[in-house]
Amino acid sequence: MSAAPSPFRPSAIAWRPALHSLFLGLALLLTACAPQAASARGAPESLAPLVKKVLPAVVNIAVTETVTGGDMLGELPRELRDTPLGREFRRRYGNKREQVAGAGSGFIIDPSGIIVTNNHVVEHADKISVLLTDGRQLPATVLGRDELTDIAVIKVQTTDLLPSVAWGDSRKAEVGDWIMAAGNPFGLGGSVSVGIISAEGRDLGSGPFDNFLQLDAPINPGNSGGPVFNMDGQVIGVSSVIVSPTGASVGIGFAIPSEAVSRTVAQLLSKGSIERGWLGVSVEDRDDGVTIAALDRSGPAARAGVRPGDVVAAVNGDRIDSSRGLIRAIAVVPPGQTVRMTVRRQGNELAIPVIVGRRPAEQQAG
């Protein structure tokens, strides 16, 4: 299933991962968090008790990546690669290996040392080191990661029980609620910032599962993978993206909702990878609703009797308002499970049972 292309086209403002690259001197800008919350409440006179409660579970993540001269040549403009300058660059640096150092954030969700962070923080790491708030530095390994949701789970090697934090329910969070973001901005170590949820359901055009919380709490390079807390100290989001023309916070940051993160983390811990549901359809948002534009003839929807032109009204009784909503609704269904699709066809409403298939790895939508 594929959605219509996003109309968003970045120009002067850049969207980047918030991974702090020391080798390139760049700040790649991404940030994000996760489910179970209490009722909304106002900000207290002081956040010190909350900080003392949760900050010990927030960690700094340092990564190193080895690159070869061949990778360095990729930094040259294409028009220079076959020039005398390009050949001289290749002669001097073509066989050298360099270490790229990066920094990000994460948070402990289990006392055994299981940590959640962004995929883009660790996806190319040859070595991962986690710095705890008590000063200990521990090696870590990747347990699982998912590129499409930008979530990764790592584990440190320790025999001690570590402080941890609990998921909150991002579905109960509302625009205007106070939040606190924590992380490792610019590699400075455990830091917190405070703001509110500015908007919900943001689609940045970065992937088929975009559904970000927009925050006005300052989030900077190095905050990627850090938690966003509600006022009860529960994680309701993971810092993942900032938008900035300067490389630093301008007051607009985005977090992955805990409702999505916790579900992804659970699958990564149980299987090491993510299996997503798939219908084998292309869909479009039209005036009359989410319309089936085309079908994979051998796909699950076609086998169940879904036709081009059908308008999808609901999945298992839950209303579908957009093509991305349909993609997300099917993606969370385990392959092999049957869903009830409610469609409108020629003025009639039909309930069609569909056995969900396994989403092909290369598919960017279901």
KALINZI-V593543 format. One record per pair of residues at least 12 apart in sequence whose ideal C-beta (glycine too) atoms are under 8 Angstrom apart, sorted by the first residue. I is the first residue (numbers start at 0). J is the second residue. If there is no record, write none. Layout:
I:J, I:J
This chain:
0:277, 0:278, 0:279, 0:280, 0:281, 0:282, 0:322, 0:325, 0:326, 0:329, 0:364, 0:365, 1:281, 1:282, 1:362, 1:363, 1:364, 2:207, 2:282, 2:284, 2:322, 2:323, 2:326, 2:364, 3:283, 3:284, 3:322, 5:202, 5:204, 7:202, 7:203, 7:204, 11:244, 12:242, 12:243, 12:244, 13:28, 13:242, 13:243, 13:244, 14:28, 14:203, 14:205, 14:240, 14:242, 15:27, 15:28, 15:29, 15:240, 15:241, 16:28, 16:29, 16:117, 16:119, 16:120, 16:223, 16:240, 17:29, 17:30, 17:103, 17:117, 17:218, 17:219, 17:220, 17:221, 17:222, 17:223, 17:238, 17:239, 17:240, 17:241, 18:101, 18:102, 18:103, 18:117, 18:119, 18:120, 18:220, 18:221, 18:223, 19:101, 19:102, 19:103, 19:185, 19:186, 19:220, 19:221, 20:99, 20:100, 20:101, 21:99, 21:100, 21:101, 21:102, 21:186, 22:97, 22:98, 22:99, 22:100, 23:99, 25:246, 26:185, 26:219, 26:220, 26:221, 26:246, 26:247, 27:119, 27:220, 28:220, 28:240, 28:241, 28:242, 28:243, 28:246, 29:117, 29:119, 29:149, 29:223, 29:238, 29:239, 29:240, 29:241, 30:117, 30:180, 30:182, 30:218, 30:222, 30:223, 30:224, 30:225, 30:237, 30:238, 30:239, 30:240, 30:241, 30:252, 30:253, 30:254, 31:117, 31:149, 31:150, 31:223, 31:224, 31:225, 31:227, 31:236, 31:237, 31:238, 31:239, 31:240, 31:253, 31:254, 31:255, 31:260, 32:106, 32:169, 32:225, 32:226, 32:227, 32:228, 32:234, 32:235, 32:236, 32:237, 32:238, 32:254, 32:255, 32:256, 32:257, 32:260, 33:115, 33:166, 33:167, 33:169, 33:226, 33:234, 33:235, 33:236, 33:237, 33:255, 33:256, 33:257, 33:258, 33:259, 33:260, 33:261, 33:264, 34:166, 34:167, 34:168, 34:169, 34:170, 34:235, 34:257, 34:258, 34:260, 34:261, 34:262, 35:165, 35:166, 35:167, 35:168, 35:233, 35:257, 36:167, 36:168, 36:169, 36:171, 36:172, 36:229, 36:231, 36:233, 36:235, 37:167, 37:171, 37:229, 37:231, 37:233, 38:171, 39:171, 39:172, 39:173, 39:176, 39:229, 39:230, 40:177, 40:230, 40:231, 41:177, 41:230, 42:177, 42:193, 42:230, 43:230, 46:179, 46:191, 46:193, 49:179, 49:228, 49:230, 49:232, 50:179, 50:191, 52:232, 53:164, 53:179, 53:181, 53:226, 53:228, 53:232, 54:132, 54:181, 54:189, 54:191, 55:131, 55:132, 55:133, 55:162, 56:106, 56:107, 56:161, 56:162, 56:163, 56:164, 57:104, 57:105, 57:106, 57:107, 57:132, 57:164, 57:181, 57:182, 57:189, 57:225, 57:226, 58:104, 58:105, 58:106, 58:107, 58:114, 58:129, 58:130, 58:131, 58:132, 59:102, 59:103, 59:104, 59:129, 59:130, 59:183, 59:186, 59:188, 59:189, 60:102, 60:103, 60:104, 60:105, 60:114, 60:116, 60:120, 60:121, 60:127, 60:128, 60:129, 60:130, 60:139, 60:153, 60:183, 60:224, 61:100, 61:101, 61:102, 61:127, 61:128, 61:129, 61:130, 62:100, 62:101, 62:102, 62:103, 62:120, 62:121, 62:123, 62:124, 62:125, 62:126, 62:127, 62:128, 63:98, 63:99, 63:100, 63:101, 63:124, 63:125, 63:126, 64:98, 64:99, 64:101, 64:123, 64:124, 64:125, 65:96, 65:97, 65:98, 65:99, 65:125, 66:96, 66:97, 66:99, 67:94, 67:95, 67:96, 68:89, 68:92, 68:93, 68:94, 68:95, 68:96, 69:93, 71:92, 71:95, 71:97, 72:85, 72:88, 72:89, 72:92, 72:93, 75:88, 101:120, 101:124, 102:183, 102:186, 102:221, 103:116, 103:117, 103:120, 103:121, 103:182, 103:183, 103:221, 103:222, 103:223, 103:224, 103:225, 104:116, 104:120, 104:181, 104:182, 104:183, 104:221, 104:222, 104:223, 104:224, 104:225, 104:226, 104:238, 105:120, 105:129, 105:153, 105:224, 105:225, 106:164, 106:181, 106:224, 106:225, 106:226, 106:234, 107:161, 107:162, 107:163, 107:164, 108:163, 108:164, 108:165, 108:166, 108:234, 108:264, 109:163, 110:160, 110:161, 110:162, 110:163, 111:154, 111:160, 111:161, 112:137, 112:154, 112:155, 112:156, 112:157, 112:161, 113:142, 113:152, 113:153, 113:154, 113:268, 114:129, 114:139, 114:152, 114:153, 114:154, 114:155, 115:150, 115:151, 115:152, 115:224, 115:226, 115:237, 115:260, 115:264, 116:150, 116:151, 116:152, 116:153, 116:223, 116:224, 116:237, 117:149, 117:150, 117:151, 117:223, 117:224, 117:237, 117:238, 117:239, 118:144, 118:145, 118:146, 118:148, 118:149, 118:150, 118:151, 119:149, 119:223, 120:151, 120:223, 120:224, 121:141, 121:144, 121:151, 121:153, 122:144, 122:146, 122:151, 124:141, 126:138, 127:139, 127:140, 127:141, 127:153, 129:153, 129:155, 130:188, 131:161, 132:189, 137:155, 137:156, 137:157, 138:155, 138:156, 139:153, 139:154, 139:155, 139:156, 140:153, 140:154, 140:156, 141:153, 142:154, 142:267, 142:268, 142:271, 143:266, 143:267, 143:268, 143:270, 143:271, 143:272, 144:267, 145:263, 145:267, 145:272, 145:273, 147:206, 147:207, 147:208, 147:273, 147:363, 148:206, 148:208, 148:255, 148:259, 148:260, 148:263, 148:273, 149:206, 149:239, 149:255, 150:237, 150:255, 150:260, 150:263, 150:264, 150:267, 151:224, 151:267, 152:264, 152:267, 152:268, 164:226, 164:228, 164:232, 164:233, 164:234, 165:232, 165:233, 165:234, 166:233, 166:234, 166:257, 166:260, 166:261, 167:228, 167:229, 167:231, 167:233, 167:234, 167:235, 167:257, 168:233, 168:235, 168:257, 168:258, 169:212, 169:235, 169:236, 169:256, 169:257, 169:258, 169:259, 170:256, 170:258, 172:196, 172:199, 172:212, 172:229, 172:235, 172:256, 173:196, 174:195, 174:196, 174:197, 174:198, 174:199, 175:195, 175:196, 176:195, 176:196, 176:229, 176:230, 177:193, 177:194, 177:195, 177:229, 177:230, 178:193, 178:194, 178:195, 178:196, 178:214, 178:216, 178:227, 178:228, 178:229, 178:230, 178:235, 178:236, 179:191, 179:192, 179:193, 179:216, 179:227, 179:228, 179:230, 180:192, 180:193, 180:194, 180:214, 180:216, 180:217, 180:218, 180:222, 180:225, 180:226, 180:227, 180:228, 180:238, 180:252, 180:254, 181:225, 181:226, 181:227, 181:228, 182:218, 182:221, 182:222, 182:223, 182:224, 182:225, 182:226, 182:238, 183:221, 183:222, 183:225, 184:217, 184:218, 184:219, 184:220, 184:221, 184:222, 185:219, 185:220, 185:221, 186:221, 187:221, 192:216, 192:217, 192:218, 193:216, 194:214, 194:215, 194:216, 194:217, 195:214, 195:215, 195:216, 196:212, 196:213, 196:214, 197:213, 197:214, 197:215, 197:251, 198:212, 198:213, 199:212, 199:213, 201:213, 201:253, 202:323, 203:240, 203:253, 205:240, 206:363, 207:323, 207:326, 207:330, 207:363, 207:364, 207:365, 208:259, 208:323, 208:326, 208:327, 208:330, 209:323, 210:255, 210:256, 210:259, 210:323, 210:327, 211:239, 211:240, 211:253, 211:254, 211:255, 211:256, 212:227, 212:235, 212:236, 212:253, 212:254, 212:255, 212:256, 213:251, 213:252, 213:253, 214:227, 214:236, 214:251, 214:252, 214:253, 214:254, 215:250, 215:251, 215:252, 216:252, 217:248, 217:250, 217:252, 218:238, 218:241, 218:248, 218:252, 219:241, 219:247, 219:248, 220:241, 220:246, 220:247, 222:238, 222:241, 222:252, 223:238, 223:239, 224:237, 224:238, 224:239, 225:237, 225:238, 226:238, 227:254, 233:257, 234:257, 234:260, 235:254, 235:256, 235:257, 236:254, 236:255, 236:256, 236:257, 236:260, 237:254, 237:255, 237:257, 237:260, 238:252, 238:253, 238:254, 239:253, 239:254, 239:255, 240:252, 240:253, 241:253, 262:331, 274:333, 274:334, 274:357, 274:358, 275:329, 275:330, 275:331, 275:334, 275:357, 275:358, 275:365, 276:329, 276:330, 276:331, 276:332, 276:333, 276:334, 276:336, 276:338, 276:355, 276:356, 276:357, 276:358, 276:365, 277:298, 277:299, 277:329, 277:330, 277:334, 277:355, 277:356, 277:357, 277:358, 277:359, 277:362, 277:365, 278:298, 278:299, 278:300, 278:305, 278:329, 278:353, 278:355, 278:356, 278:365, 279:294, 279:295, 279:297, 279:298, 279:299, 279:300, 279:301, 279:356, 280:292, 280:293, 280:294, 280:295, 280:298, 280:300, 280:301, 280:305, 281:293, 281:294, 282:311, 282:322, 282:325, 282:326, 283:322, 284:321, 284:322, 285:310, 287:310, 287:343, 288:310, 288:311, 288:312, 288:319, 288:343, 289:310, 289:311, 289:319, 289:320, 289:321, 289:322, 289:324, 289:325, 290:308, 290:309, 290:310, 290:311, 291:305, 291:306, 291:307, 291:308, 291:309, 291:310, 291:311, 291:342, 292:307, 293:307, 294:306, 294:307, 298:356, 299:353, 299:354, 299:355, 299:356, 300:340, 300:353, 302:354, 303:340, 303:351, 303:352, 303:353, 303:354, 304:351, 305:340, 305:342, 305:351, 305:353, 306:344, 308:344, 309:342, 309:343, 309:344, 310:342, 310:343, 310:344, 311:325, 311:340, 311:341, 311:342, 312:341, 312:342, 312:343, 312:348, 313:340, 313:341, 314:328, 314:329, 314:338, 314:339, 314:340, 314:341, 315:328, 315:338, 315:339, 316:339, 316:341, 325:365, 326:364, 326:365, 329:355, 329:365, 330:358, 330:365, 332:355, 333:355, 334:355, 334:356, 334:357, 334:358, 335:354, 335:355, 336:354, 336:355, 337:352, 337:353, 337:354, 337:355, 338:352, 338:353, 338:355, 339:351, 339:352, 339:353, 340:352, 340:353
